[in-house]
Amino acid sequence: MKKLFWIGIVLLVLGVASLLFPIPHTEREGVKAGGISLGVETRHEEKLPPFVGVLMIAAGACMMIVSRSRSAH
């Protein structure tokens, strides 16, 4: 049951991190002609929707509670 507890902790930490930190995303567009290439690179930082973070936190907490209750029996 320790495995379930640690998976719960990982989900909990990832859920909190998804609410706090944006995910970087880079897009590259360009044209190549022979040996010459011309392009533009754009970078965006987007956060996940808040419900995703809340679901991950809830799932992690539930896993931790279930693992504790099963180890008590």
N, C-alpha and C positions, 0 to 999 in steps of 0.2 A: 504493500500500500504506500510505501514511501515514494514510489515512482509517480503515483497519482498526485501526491502532495506536491512534488517538485514540478510536475507539469502545471499544476494550478498556480504555483508561484510564478512560473515563467509567463503564463497567460495574464496574470495580474500585473506584472511589470510591463509587459508589452502593451496592455490596455492603457495603463497610465502614460506610458511613453507616447502612444498614438494620440493622446489628447494634448500633449505638451509640445511635441516636436514635429515639424513638417517633414515630408518625404521629398527629397530632391528628385527632379525628373528633367532629363536633358533630351532635346530633340535636335536632330541634324537634318538639314535639307541642303541639297546642292546639285551641281551639274558637273559632269566630267566630260571633257572633250580632248581626246588624245592624252597628252601628258599634263594638261592643265585642268585644275579643278577649282571651282568657285562654289563656296558654300556659306551657310549661315547656321550658327549654333545658338539655340535659345535654351535657357535654363529656367525652370519653374520649381517652386516649392509649394506643395499642396499638402494640407492636412486631411486625414481620413475623416469621414463624417463622424460626429460625436457618438451616434448610436453604436458604431462599431467598437469604439473604445469602451463604452459602457457594457456592451455584451461580453467583451473579452474579460473585463474586470469581474462581472457577475459569474461568468463560467469558471474563472480561476478561483474565486471565493467558494463557489459550490464544490469544486473538486477538492479544495483543501478541507472543507467541512466534512464531506463524505469520507475522505481518507482518514480523518481523525476519528469519526464515529465508527468506522469499520475496524480500526486498530484497537479501539476500546473494548470491543466484544471478544 
